[in-house]
Amino acid sequence: MKREEINIRDPFVLVHEGKYYLYGTRGNECWGTCTGLDVYTGTDLEEFDGPFVCFTPPEGFWADKNFWAPEVHEYNGSFYMFVSFKADGKCRGTQILKADSPLGPFVPHSDGPVTPRDWECLDGTLYIETAEDNRPYMIFCHEWVQVRDGEICAVELTRDLKRAVGEPKLLFRASEAPWIKTIRDGAYVTDGPFVYRNDDGRITMLWSSFGEEGYTLALAHSESNTVHGPWKQEPELLFSKNGGHGMLFKSIEGKLMVSLHSPNVNLDEKPVFFEVKCSI
C-alpha cells in the first residue's frame, strides 16, 4: 500500500537488515477502545506491505485504550517496544514490550508501566547515554492533564529494561520554549520526545507541542551533551504547521531523515518523511 493510504499517528521507523519497519498509533483506535498495534514494512518509504499485527493484548491485560506512540529499539539482540497505555481509573503510562523480531509478536516485558504509577505519562523513548557506559534511560512526558505545564523527564532503567532505577529527573517544562502557545485553560503540552546523537557527539531532542500554526515539531539541545542537560530550546521550529511527533533515522542510503504525522487531524493523519539537510 502507498504511504498516503496509511492512517497512523506518531510514526516511528526502525531500519533493520535493509528494510524499514514502520510503527504508529492506529488512527481509527486512537481515542477509543484499542485491540492492538501494527507494523508496516518496505524498502523505499513510499510503498509498504501490511499492516501486520505485532501486538495483541494478552488475556487480563491492564489497559484497553490509548495504545499510543509505539517505538521499537534493537537492544542486546532483542527488540523492545515502548508504548503508552491507558485504562479507566488508572494513570496512562509507558510499558516496555519485547520480541525476537521487529515483526513481533511483542509481549509484556516490564511489569506494567515503567513510568510512576500515580503520574499521567506518555511517549516514553529509549536513550543510551554513551557506548562506553551503555546506561539506558527512558525519556518521557509528564502530561499537562496533571501538571498543566507539561514536563519532559528522564529516568534511568535497569540494564534488562524491566524497571526504573530511582526517581525521574525533570529535564524541562513546555513553557520554556519561546514559540509555545497554550491550549485550553492555559495549559502547555509536551509530546513525543526523541533523542538523537550526532556523529560529533552533540545530542538533540525532538519534541512536539502547539505554536502559532498548530501542532509543531521542535528542537532542544543539551549543553552538556548528556541526558542531564541543561537543555536549551531552539527558537526556530523544525516543522511548524499542523504536524509533529517526530523522530530521526538514517535511511537505507545513509541520509538523515525525519518522520512525523501530518495533518494533526484524527483519521486524516499520515506518516510523512523528509530528508534533514540542516545541522541537527
C-alpha positions as CSV (number, residue, x, y, z in Angstrom):
1,M,0.0,0.0,0.0
2,K,1.1,3.6,-0.6
3,R,2.3,5.7,2.3
4,E,-0.6,8.1,1.8
5,E,-3.1,5.3,2.5
6,I,-1.7,4.6,6.0
7,N,-3.6,6.2,8.8
8,I,-1.4,6.3,11.8
9,R,-0.2,8.9,14.3
10,D,3.3,9.1,15.9
11,P,5.1,7.3,13.1
12,F,8.3,5.5,14.2
13,V,10.8,3.9,11.8
14,L,13.2,1.1,12.6
15,V,15.8,0.3,9.9
16,H,16.9,-3.3,10.2
17,E,18.7,-5.5,7.7
18,G,17.9,-3.3,4.7
19,K,14.2,-2.9,5.4
20,Y,12.0,-0.2,7.0
21,Y,9.7,-1.2,9.8
22,L,7.0,1.5,10.4
23,Y,5.0,1.6,13.6
24,G,2.4,4.0,14.9
25,T,-0.8,4.7,16.8
26,R,-3.8,3.4,14.9
27,G,-5.8,6.4,13.7
28,N,-9.1,4.7,14.0
29,E,-8.5,3.4,17.6
30,C,-6.6,6.5,18.9
31,W,-9.4,7.8,21.1
32,G,-11.4,4.7,21.8
33,T,-11.1,1.0,22.7
34,C,-7.9,-0.5,21.3
35,T,-7.3,-4.0,20.1
36,G,-3.6,-4.0,19.2
37,L,-0.7,-2.5,17.2
38,D,0.6,-2.9,13.7
39,V,3.8,-2.8,11.7
40,Y,4.3,-2.0,8.0
41,T,7.4,-3.0,6.1
42,G,9.0,-1.5,3.0
43,T,12.3,-0.6,1.3
44,D,11.6,2.9,-0.2
45,L,9.4,4.9,2.3
46,E,6.6,5.2,-0.3
47,E,5.3,1.6,-0.8
48,F,4.7,-0.6,2.2
49,D,3.4,-4.1,2.9
50,G,0.9,-4.6,5.8
51,P,-0.4,-3.8,8.2
52,F,0.8,-6.8,10.1
53,V,-0.4,-7.1,13.7
54,C,2.6,-7.1,16.0
55,F,0.9,-6.7,19.4
56,T,-2.4,-8.1,20.7
57,P,-3.1,-7.5,24.4
58,P,-3.0,-10.8,26.3
59,E,-5.8,-12.1,28.5
60,G,-6.2,-9.9,31.5
61,F,-4.0,-7.1,30.2
62,W,-4.4,-4.0,32.4
63,A,-5.2,-1.4,29.6
64,D,-7.8,-1.2,26.9
65,K,-7.5,2.3,25.4
66,N,-4.9,4.8,24.1
67,F,-2.4,2.4,22.7
68,W,-0.2,5.3,21.8
69,A,3.2,6.0,20.1
70,P,4.8,2.6,19.8
71,E,8.5,2.7,19.0
72,V,10.8,-0.2,18.6
73,H,14.5,-0.3,19.5
74,E,17.0,-3.1,18.9
75,Y,18.9,-3.7,22.2
76,N,21.2,-6.6,23.2
77,G,19.9,-8.8,20.5
78,S,16.2,-8.4,21.0
79,F,13.6,-5.8,20.0
80,Y,11.9,-3.7,22.7
81,M,8.7,-1.7,22.1
82,F,8.0,1.4,24.3
83,V,4.3,2.1,24.1
84,S,1.8,4.1,26.2
85,F,-1.4,2.6,27.6
86,K,-4.5,3.8,29.5
87,A,-7.4,2.3,31.4
88,D,-10.3,3.8,33.3
89,G,-9.2,4.6,36.9
90,K,-5.5,4.1,36.1
91,C,-2.9,6.6,35.0
92,R,-1.6,6.5,31.5
93,G,1.9,5.1,31.4
94,T,4.6,3.7,29.2
95,Q,5.2,0.0,29.3
96,I,8.0,-2.0,27.7
97,L,7.3,-5.0,25.4
98,K,9.7,-7.4,23.9
99,A,10.0,-9.6,20.8
100,D,12.6,-11.6,18.9
101,S,11.8,-10.0,15.6
102,P,10.7,-6.5,14.6
103,L,7.5,-8.1,13.3
104,G,6.7,-9.3,16.8
105,P,4.7,-10.7,18.4
106,F,5.6,-8.3,21.2
107,V,4.7,-9.4,24.7
108,P,4.8,-7.6,28.0
109,H,8.4,-7.3,29.4
110,S,8.1,-4.8,32.2
111,D,5.6,-5.3,35.0
112,G,3.1,-2.7,33.9
113,P,4.2,0.9,33.2
114,V,7.8,1.9,33.9
115,T,6.6,5.5,34.5
116,P,5.4,6.4,38.0
117,R,2.0,4.7,38.7
118,D,0.5,7.9,40.1
119,W,1.7,10.1,37.2
120,E,-0.2,10.7,33.9
121,C,2.6,10.0,31.4
122,L,3.1,9.2,27.8
123,D,5.5,8.8,24.9
124,G,8.5,7.0,26.6
125,T,11.6,6.6,24.4
126,L,14.8,4.7,24.9
127,Y,18.1,6.6,25.1
128,I,21.5,5.0,25.7
129,E,23.8,7.7,27.2
130,T,27.1,6.6,25.6
131,A,28.6,3.5,24.1
132,E,31.2,3.5,26.8
133,D,28.9,3.3,29.9
134,N,25.9,1.8,28.0
135,R,23.5,3.2,30.6
136,P,19.8,3.1,29.4
137,Y,17.3,5.9,30.1
138,M,13.7,6.4,29.3
139,I,12.7,9.9,28.4
140,F,9.0,10.6,28.7
141,C,6.3,13.3,29.1
142,H,4.6,14.0,32.4
143,E,1.3,15.1,31.0
144,W,-0.2,18.6,31.0
145,V,-3.5,17.0,32.1
146,Q,-1.9,16.5,35.5
147,V,0.7,19.2,35.8
148,R,-0.7,21.9,33.4
149,D,2.8,22.9,32.3
150,G,3.8,19.7,30.5
151,E,7.2,18.3,31.5
152,I,9.8,16.2,29.8
153,C,11.6,13.9,32.3
154,A,14.2,11.1,32.2
155,V,14.6,8.0,34.4
156,E,17.4,5.5,34.4
157,L,16.4,1.9,33.6
158,T,17.9,-1.4,34.7
159,R,20.2,-2.9,32.0
160,D,17.5,-5.5,31.2
161,L,14.9,-2.7,30.7
162,K,12.5,-4.2,33.1
163,R,12.1,-1.4,35.6
164,A,13.1,2.1,36.6
165,V,16.2,3.0,38.8
166,G,15.5,5.8,41.2
167,E,13.2,8.7,40.6
168,P,12.6,10.6,37.4
169,K,14.5,13.8,36.8
170,L,12.9,16.9,35.3
171,L,14.7,18.0,32.1
172,F,12.5,21.0,31.1
173,R,8.9,22.3,31.0
174,A,6.9,23.1,27.9
175,S,6.7,26.8,28.9
176,E,10.5,27.2,28.5
177,A,10.1,27.2,24.7
178,P,9.9,30.7,23.3
179,W,7.5,29.8,20.4
180,I,4.9,27.8,22.5
181,K,1.2,28.6,22.8
182,T,-1.2,27.4,25.4
183,I,-4.2,25.2,24.7
184,R,-7.4,25.1,26.8
185,D,-7.4,26.5,30.3
186,G,-3.9,27.9,29.8
187,A,-2.1,24.5,29.7
188,Y,1.2,23.8,27.9
189,V,1.6,20.4,26.1
190,T,4.7,18.2,25.8
191,D,4.6,15.3,23.4
192,G,6.8,12.8,21.6
193,P,10.4,13.3,22.9
194,F,13.1,11.6,20.8
195,V,16.9,12.0,21.4
196,Y,19.5,11.7,18.7
197,R,23.3,11.8,19.0
198,N,25.2,13.4,16.1
199,D,28.4,12.0,14.7
200,D,30.2,14.8,16.6
201,G,28.7,13.7,19.9
202,R,26.1,16.5,20.2
203,I,22.7,15.4,21.3
204,T,19.4,16.8,20.1
205,M,15.9,16.2,21.4
206,L,12.9,16.4,19.1
207,W,9.6,17.1,20.8
208,S,6.1,18.5,20.0
209,S,3.6,21.0,21.3
210,F,1.5,23.8,19.9
211,G,2.7,27.0,18.3
212,E,1.1,29.8,16.2
213,E,0.1,27.4,13.4
214,G,-0.9,24.4,15.4
215,Y,0.9,21.2,16.2
216,T,4.7,21.5,15.8
217,L,8.0,19.7,15.8
218,A,10.7,21.4,17.9
219,L,14.3,21.0,18.8
220,A,16.3,21.3,22.0
221,H,20.0,20.7,22.6
222,S,21.8,19.5,25.7
223,E,24.5,21.9,26.7
224,S,26.4,19.1,28.4
225,N,25.8,16.6,25.6
226,T,24.3,14.3,28.2
227,V,20.7,13.5,29.0
228,H,21.0,15.6,32.2
229,G,21.3,18.9,30.2
230,P,20.7,21.7,30.8
231,W,18.5,21.7,27.7
232,K,18.4,24.8,25.5
233,Q,15.3,25.4,23.4
234,E,15.8,26.3,19.8
235,P,13.8,29.4,18.7
236,E,13.2,28.0,15.2
237,L,10.8,25.1,14.7
238,L,11.7,22.1,12.5
239,F,8.1,21.8,11.4
240,S,5.6,24.5,12.3
241,K,2.2,23.8,10.8
242,N,-0.2,21.0,11.8
243,G,2.2,18.1,12.1
244,G,4.6,16.6,14.6
245,H,5.6,13.8,17.0
246,G,8.8,13.2,15.1
247,M,11.9,11.0,15.2
248,L,15.2,10.8,13.3
249,F,16.6,7.8,11.5
250,K,19.2,7.1,8.8
251,S,17.7,5.9,5.5
252,I,19.0,2.7,3.8
253,E,21.0,5.1,1.6
254,G,22.5,6.8,4.7
255,K,20.5,10.0,4.6
256,L,19.3,11.6,7.8
257,M,15.5,11.5,7.7
258,V,12.7,12.9,10.0
259,S,9.4,11.1,10.4
260,L,6.3,12.8,11.6
261,H,2.5,12.7,11.2
262,S,0.6,15.4,9.3
263,P,-2.1,16.7,9.4
264,N,-2.8,16.5,13.1
265,V,-6.4,15.7,12.4
266,N,-7.9,12.3,13.5
267,L,-8.5,9.9,10.7
268,D,-6.5,12.1,8.3
269,E,-3.1,11.6,9.8
270,K,-0.4,10.2,7.5
271,P,3.3,9.3,8.0
272,V,5.5,11.9,6.4
273,F,9.2,11.7,5.8
274,F,11.7,14.5,5.0
275,E,15.4,14.5,4.4
276,V,17.1,16.7,7.0
277,K,19.7,18.9,5.4
278,C,20.3,21.4,8.2
279,S,22.6,20.8,11.2
280,I,20.8,18.9,13.9
